[in-house]
């Protein structure tokens, strides 16, 4: 028999023998330890990110909403991972790996001494939940959208008994390289698995999933009686002969042992420290920082809800009393600068809601304020606006609200007195209105990308200051200025020949716009917007539309009230702005870059726009999610579609990902093969002490490229009309 095969069989027998001994000892453990003797078991992270042992995954899932940011370090690799339990049954992981002994490319003028960076995306799907007899079983794919360095698939089952959590699984690809189950590496090193990646990397190659060598792996994690300490041992199914440091850098990664041993020390509820001895010759160290998006809660120092003390009688209300009502609606109920109308039956408030994602809070506070200061009427009407366009109308029955406010029955709720309808024309005499048409804003800005050839992490941080003036309810003139505080985009050269692309440079000119112009006019445009009919909204705009483009455009959106779907179309004619001029545009398509000494092309005028469908599923297995699918033409004149999927957690945090697939080939697009990215949107009111409807968005882009790029429009009607079926302004559920 082949010596290698004998060794593999011996290792397998050793693993299963140890497993049998451990299983035999389980009654002993169970007899000596119960739920009162040991801390509650919690799944931990692997070296690669995601729940697992060390090198090997498990069948376990973290709690829904768990975010884990980690770093793992040894002589060959530095792994930086972000893992998110997106759904109870779906784990997702983004990983960047710096290969210590390899450079990004063999062209020193292109990448200098930047280390080779592998970008990977993993996912794991739970097939079975654990029961008394059945283990928790999951199927996963590692590095499904990368360059193939770590790509592999697995099925793993985990069973928890006493303080021990056992795992047995089968892996393919990188995870199954030892071929102790199937495959003969003496005949074919890769067991006939295609190890080449598609295009320029970043593409999904379904054809090679669950092909090639396969191997059995397993292990156990032990929760010690001392709560912070956990121990791990695993049987490794990889042989490390196909790792890039070995095949490309002649680095010795041979195994002296198939068993890896690890220890994990928990740092309270917010992190872990990890150490492991792997391959019988390699120390690996790591850390994890974690939080749970479902558990984040707002802690406010807010205005107290006023007591319900309705005004006596039906006498006239003075102008001063109306103004007190307006001020309290603004300060206490969050209806910014309200316009108030009144007649003998209704009091109507027209304003935007800027404080409360939970509209029931806003409704209760507003109704109490109107009752306390206004005349005795049958109905209060709250017409919520955005950009001065009516989005919803909430009608509150004054008599029923009095019963709710006085708690005259068990379970009284503000919703018992409210009805939401399409907005109507306000009735009665205008009593109060805003005294200024100006609006000002200041906000921090962070733009970033990872894994580029020039530098692993590229970013800019600055301040965006804006001002707008309202010309009636439908027309606005406004603009913003960006002040760049710090960036490292001076390293971003994007030299075309090594990348092999010849697209118009619509986004890869970012250095010229940011680094070369620390103070820049970001936006200056005239905007018209209207609620043109029930469920229909429209806008038209022209000017300097964003940092890189100017032009004219329009959008129309159909969005039924309370519906979980909407449909919109936008169309724009744009010209690329000249980064060397605050107000100028490129007039010649061919340009010269003095840093690289080469010509490149820019956009001197083109149509861009998309038809978009928005859908919030009502499926039990996919709760609190939004699909956004857009099809049309992009800035560099490629055509295709973008799929954007996002999940909202109980706290209101939104995590999402998008991918743009166009008619560009992978070679035309360049490294990454197609445009994609990830983002997290965090409500201000869980980060500050004041309630707010605003959000901060952090995005991750694997690379800055020109294909699949949309125009960054100042207003998008789906966001403007959010109150009609709240997504961004949805109330927290914790």
N, C-alpha and C positions, 0 to 999 in steps of 0.2 A: 504493500500500500504506500502511496505517496507520503513522504515525511510531513509535508505541510498539512495534508488532510488528516493524518494521524494526530498532529498537534491540535488542530481545530476540534476534532472529536473529543480529545482528552480534555480540552478547555470546556467544551459543552458539558461533558460528564461531570466535571468539577463544579460547574455552576449549578446544574440540576441536583447534584449531591448536596451542595450547601443549601439549596432551596428546600430539599426534602428534610434536612436536619432542622432548618428553621421552622418548617411547618409542623414537624414533630414536637418542637418546643413550645408551640403556640399555646397549648393548654396550660403549660407551666406559667408562661407570661400572663395568661388570662387569669390564672388562679391567684397570682401575686399582685396584679395591677388591675384597677378598674377606673371608671371615669373620674373618681375622686382622687386617684393616686397620681394620674398623669395629666399635664395640661392638654387642652384641646388641640388636636392635630390640625395644622394648617399647611396646605401645599406650598412648596418653595420653588425657586427659580433654578433653571439649569444654566450652564455656561453660555449657551446660545440664546438665552432669553426664552421666556415661556416656561410654564410649569414643567419641572423635570428633576432628574437626579443631578448628574454632572454633564457628561457628554451625551447621555441618553435621555429621551423624553419619557414621560409617564402618561397614563390615561387620565390623570387628574385635570380638573379645571379650577381656576381661582374663582372667587366670588364675582358676580357680575359687577362691572364698573371698576374693577381693580386695575390701577395703572402702576406699572413697575418700570423704573428707569435704572439701568444697570451698566456696570463696566466689569470686564473680565480680562485678566492679563497673565500671559506667560511668555516664554522666550520666542514663540512663533507667532502668536496672534494677540491683538487687542480688539476685543469685541465691545461695541457700544450698542445697547439695545433699548428699545421701548416696546413694552408688551402691554396690551390692553385686552381685558376680558370684555369684549364688545357686547356679547349676549351670553346668557347662561350656558349655551351650548357651543359658543364660538370664541376661540382665543386667536388674537392676531399679534404679530410681532414684526417690527422693523429692526433691521440689524445693519450696522456698518462695521466692517472688520478691516483693520490695518494689518497687513502682512509684514512682519518685521524685517524679513530678509529680502524683500522684493521692492523694486521701484514701480511707480505708476506706469511708466513706459520706458522703452529703451532709448527714447529720444530725450536727451538731457535738456535740450533747448526748449522742449515742450513742457516737461513736468519737473525738471530740476531734480531735487532730492525728495520729492513727495513720495510717500510710500504707496504701494499698491493698495487700493481700496476696493473691497468687495461690498456691494450693496445687495442685501437680501430681504425678502419678505416671506414670512412663514404664516401658516394658519393651522389650527387644530379644531376638529369637529367632534363633539361628543356623540357617540352612537348609543350608549347605554348608561343609565344612571346606576350607581351602586345600590344593591339591595342586600338582603341577608345572605343570599346565595351567589348572586352575580357580581362581578367586579365592575367598576367604572371603566368603560371601554371607549377609546377615542381613536380616530383616524387623523393623521396629520401629514402635511407636506412642508418640508423645510426648503427655503431658498427657491420658491417656485417662480420668482420674477427676477432672478439675478444672473450671474455669469457662470453658474454651475460649479463653483468652488465647493459649496457645502450641500448641493441639492440632493434630496433624498426623501423617501416616504416611509411611513411606519403605521403599524397598528399596535396599540399598547393597552394592556388591561392592568388595573391597580385594585388591590383589595386591602382594606384596612382592618386589622385585628389587633386589639389592645394598643400598645404603643408603637406597633410596627405597621408600615405601609409597604406592601409587596407589589412589585411590577414585573410583568413578563410581556415581551413584545417581539415583533418581527420587523426588521428594517430593510429597506432597499436603497440603492445608490450609496451616498456617503455613509449613511447609518449602517448599511449592510456590507461594507467592503471586505470584511473578513471572510465572507462567503461560507460561514459554518453551517448554513442550511441548504442553499442551492448555489450552483455555479462552480466552475473549475478555473481558477485564475492561472493555472499553469498553461492552459490553452488560450485564454483570452484575459488580459489584465483587467479589463472592465466588464467581463462576462457579457460581452456583446451589447452593453448599454451605451447609447450615444451620449458622449460626454461633451460634445461641442454645443455651445449656446447659439441661439438664433440671432441673426442680425448683428446688432451692436450691443447685445446684452439687454436685460430688463424685460424680455419677452417670455411668455408662458409657453412651455413645451410639454403639452399633454402626452405626446407620443411616447416619452420615455418614463412616464410615471409607472412605478411598480414593475420595472424591468431590470434586467441585469442580475448581479449577485444579490443574495438575500442572506440575512443572518438573524439568529436569535439573540436577544439581549434581555437584561433584567437587572433587578437590584432591590434594595430595601432601604427605607428611610426610617430612622428610629428617633422618636421624640423622648428625650431623657426626662427623668422626673424634675430636673432643673429646667424651668420654663424656657430660658433663652437658648438652650443648647440642643442641637439636633445633629445626628450622625448619619452618614450615607455610605453605602457600598454598592457598586454596580459592576456588572459584567459587560465589557465594552464590545460592541459588534463591529467596530471599525478597526482596520489594520494600519491606517495612516500612510499607506504606500502611494495613494493617489493625491495627497495634499499638495498644493502648489509649491510650498517651500521645498518639497521633496522633488517634484517633477520639473520645476523651473529653477530652483535655487540650490540643488544638491545638498539640502539640509538633512541631517539624520533625524528622523522622527520614529525610529523603530521602537517597538513595544518590548519592555522587559517583563510586563505582566498584563494580562487581559483584565485585571481587576483595578478599579479606581476607588479611592477612599476620600471621603470629604467630611468636613465639619462646618457647621453653620451656627453663627451666634446672632441672635435676634436683638436689634436695637429698638426696644419698645415696640410701638405699633407702626413705626415709620421707616424701618430699614433692616438690612441684614449685612453682616460681614461673612465672607465665604473663604475657605481655604481647602484645597484638595491636592492629593498626590496621585497623578495620573500616568498611565503607561508604565508605571514602575520606575520612572526616572524624571518626571516633570512636576514641578510645583506650579499650581495655578491659584491666583488670588482674585477676589472679586468683591463687589459691593452691590447692594440693591437699595433703592429708595422707592417707597411706595405710598400710595394713597388710594382712596376709593371715591370715584365720582358720585356714586349714589349717596355717600355719607356726608358730603360737604354741606354745611348749613350756613345760612346767613345769620349774623349777629348784628342787629341794627341798634342805633341810637336814634329812634324815630319819634316824630310827633305823635302824641297819644291820640287815639280816636276820641273825639268829643262825645260827651254824654248826650243822649237823645232828650232834648228839651224843646219841643216844638213851640214856635212863636204863637202867642195867644191872639185871637181876633183876626179880623180881615182888613185891618186898617192899611193905609198906604205905607209903602216901604220907602224910606228916604234914600237918596243917592249914596249917602255915607254907608248905610246898611247894606246896600247892594255891593258897594266896593269891599266891605268887610267880607261878604260872602265870596266875592271873586278872589280876594287874597287868600282866604282859607281853602278854597277849592284848589288853588295853586300850591300852597304850602303844605296842607294836610292831606289832601286827596290826590295830589300829583297831576291835576289837570292844568297844564301850563298856560298861563295868560289867557284865561277863558273869555269867550264872548257869550253873554247871557241874554236870553230872550224870555219874555213872560207875557201871558195873557191870563184870563180868568180861570183857565182850566189846567194850564201847564207852565212849568218852568223848564227851559231848555238850556243846556250848557254845551257849547261847542268848543272843543279843545283837544290837544294831543295828550296822551297819557305818558308821562315821563318817569314815573316812580315805580309802579307796581306791575310786576308780571302777573300776579294773582289779581285778576280784575274784580273778583268778589270783594277784596279789601277796598279797592278804589270805589266800587259802587256803594258799599255800605258807608264809607266815609263821606262821599259826595251827597248821598241821600240824607244823612244826618245833618250835614251843613246846610243844605237847602231847607230842610224842615225847621232848623233852629233859627234861620235868618230870613227866610222868604215868606211869601204869602201862603195861605191855606189853599192848595190846589189839589186836583185829583191825581195828577201824574207828574213825575220828574222824568225828563228825557236827557240822556247823556249821549251826545253825538261825538264819538271819538274820531279824531282826524290824524293824518300823517302828511307832512308837507302841505298842510291846509286842505287836504282832500278828505272828505268824509269816508270812513271805512265801515263803521258799525254804528247802530243806534240802539241803546239800551233803555227800555221804558220801565220805570219803576212805579208800581201802583202805590200811591201814598198811604192809602188805608191799610193795605196788606203790610207795607213796610212798618207802619206803626205797631202792628201786632208782632212783627219780627223783632223790632227794636225793644219792645216791652216784654218779650219772651212770654207771650200769653199762652203758648202751647209748647209741648215738649218737642225738641228737635227743630226749633225755629231757625230758618236759614235765609240769608239775603236772597238766595236763588228763588225762594218761594214767591218773591214779589217782582222778579225781573223777567223781561221778555226781550230778546235780541232780534232786531229786524234790519232790513236794508235801510240805510239812512234816508231821511226825508228832508224837505225844506223846513227850516225852523219856523215855528209859529209864534206870533205875538210881536211886541215891541222890543227893539234892541235896547238893552239896559246898560250893559258894560261891554267893553272891548279892549284889546291890547292897546297900549299907548305908544308902542314902537314897532316898526317893521324890520328892525335889524336883528340879526342873530350872529353870535360869535362862538367859536369853539377852539380848543387847544387839546391835542392828543399826542401821546408818544407813538412812535412808529418803529417796528422792527421788521426787517426783511432778511431772509437767510436761505442758504442752500448748503447741502452737504455733499462730500465725496467728489469734489472736482479735482481736475488734474493739477491745478495751480496751488490749491490749498484744500485741506480736508473740510474746513468750515469757513464759509464766507458769509459776511453779514454787513448790514448797515443799521445804525440806530440814530433816530433823529426826532424832531418835533414838527408836527403838522399844525399850522394855524390857519383857521378859516373864518370867513365872514360872508354873509349873504344879506340881500335886501329884497323884501317882498313887495312886488308891484301888484297889489290886489291878491286874490286868492289863488290865481292860476299861474302867475309869472314871477320868476325869481331870477335875479342876477347874483352870482356868487363866485367865489374863488378861494384858493388856498395856496399857502406858501410852505415849502418844505425846507427846514434847516437841518443839514446833515451834521450830527455831532461827532460820530466816529464810524469808520468802516475799514475793511481791508480789501476793498474791491480794486485797489491799485495793483493787486496781484492777478486780477482776472484779465487775461490777455485774449483768450479765445482765438488762438491762431488757427485759421481755417484749414490749411493743408493736412495737419495730423488728424484732424477730425473727419476729413473727407467729405464735407458738406458744402453746398453752394447756395443756401437759402438766403432770402433777404433777411438782413440782420434786424429783426424787430424787437427782440428781448436780450440778445447777447451783447448789445451795446450798453448794458447797464452801467459799466464802469464810467463811460463818458457822461452819463446823466447824473450819477451820484457822486463819484469821487472827484470828477473834474469841476463840479458845480456845487459847492457846499450850501449855497442858498439859491433855491430855484422856485420859480412860479410853477406850482404843480397842476393847478386847475383854474380855469376862468371861463365860465360859460353862462349862457342865457337858457333858462329852462321853462318850458310850459308844461303844465300837468293838469289833468281834469278827470273827474269821475263822469265819463261821457254818457253812461246809461247804467241801469241796474246791472251789477256784476261786471261792468266793463270799465277799465281804466286805461288812460293813454298819456304819453308824454312825448315831447319833441325838444331837442336841445342842439346847441351849436356853440363852438368855441374851442378852447384848449381843454380837451376832454380828460386828459391824464398826463402824467409826466412825459410820456414818449409820443403821444399822438394828439392831433387835433382834427376837427371836422364837424360834421353834422349827423344827426341820427334821430330815430324815433323808436318807440316801443308801444305795443298794445297788449293788454292782459285781460283774459276772461277768468274771473274767479268768483264762483258762486259763494254766497254767505254760508259759512259753516261746512263747506265741502272739503273733502280730503284730497281734491285734485284741482289743478289749474292749468291753463295753457296760455303761452305768450309768444310773441314774435318781435324781434328787434332787428333793425336794418341801419347800417351806418356807412357813410363815406368818409374815409380817414386819410390823412397825410402824416408822415412821420416828422416829428419836430427835430430841428437841428440842435444837438446838445451844446454847440458852441454859441448859441444865441437864445436869449430868454423868450423871444417872440417869433423867431424865424422857423421856417420849414425847409426840409431838403427839397431841392429843385432838380437835382441830378441823381439818377439811380446809382451810378457808379461813383464810389468814394474811395479815398486812399487813407490807409491807417499808417501813420508815421512810426508807430511802435513796432509793427510787424513788417513794415515795408511792402505791404500787399494791398490790393484793391478788394473791396467788398461791395455788396449791393444793399440798398435800403428801399423802403416803401415810399414812393412818391405819389401815391393815390390809388385807392382800391376800395371795393365794397367788402364789408364784413358784417356778419349778423347770423342769428340763429333762431330756429323755432324750438321752443322748450316746453316740455311736459313736466309738471311737478305732481308728485303722488306721495301721500302719506298712507302707507298700508294700514289696514285695520285687522291684520292677522295676529292671532295670539302668539305665534312663534317668532314674530318679527315686530315687537312692540316699539312704539316711539321712534320710528325711523322715517326718513325722507329720501325718496329717489328723485333725482333731477336729471333728465336726459335731454341734451341739446344737440341739434344737427344743423350744420351750415358751413359757412366759409370763415376761415381764421385769418389772422393778420398777415401771414406770409403767403396768403392765397391758396393754402392747402384746404381741402374739404374733407369733412368727416363728422364724427359725433363725439360728444363728451358724456360720460356717465359719472354722476356724483352721488355717492351714497353716504348718509350721515345718520348717526344714532344719538338720541338725547337721553341723558341719564336723569335720575330723580332730582338732582340739584339744579338742573338746567344746563349743565355742561354738555356741549355737542362735540362729538368726535366724528370726523368724516374723511373720506378719500375720494379722489377722482382720477380718471384716466381718459385721455383724448386720443382716439384712434382715427387717423386721417389717411388720405391717399398717398402720403409720403412713404417710401420704402424705408426700412431701417437704416440703410446706407445713406439715404438722403437726409434723414432726421439727424443721424449721428449717434453718439454714445447714449445708451438708454432706450433706443429704438422708438419710443413714443413718449408723449408728455404725460406725467403723472405726479401726484403729490398727496399730502396728508395735512390735516389741520385740526386744531382744537379751538373751540369758541367758548369762552368763559364769561358768565354773567358778572358784571361789576359788583352786583349786590352780595356775592359770596366772598368778595375780596375786600370790600370796604364796609364802613359802619353805617352807610346810608343806603336806603333802597334806590334802585336805579334800573332802567330798562336797557342801558347800554351794555355793550359786550367788548371784550378784548379777544382778538383772534391771533393765534400763533400757528404758522404754517411751516411745513417742511417740504422742500423740493429737492429730489435727488440730484438734479442738475439743472442749470439754466440753459435752455435750448430755444429754438425759434419756431419749431413746429407745434401745432395744436394750441396756439396762444390766442386768448380772447382779449377784446378791448375791456379795459377796467373802467366801466361806466360809473359815474358819480351816484346815480340812483338806479335801483332795480325795482320794478313795480311789485315783484313778489314780496320783497322785504318791506316796501312801503305799505302794502296792504296786509301785513302780517296779522293784524287784529281780527281779520275775517275768519281765520282758522289758525289760531296761534301756533307758531313753531318756535321762532326766536324769542317770542314773548310769552311762552307757555309757563304756567305757574309751576313752581317747585312742588315735588311730590314726596317730600320728606318732613 
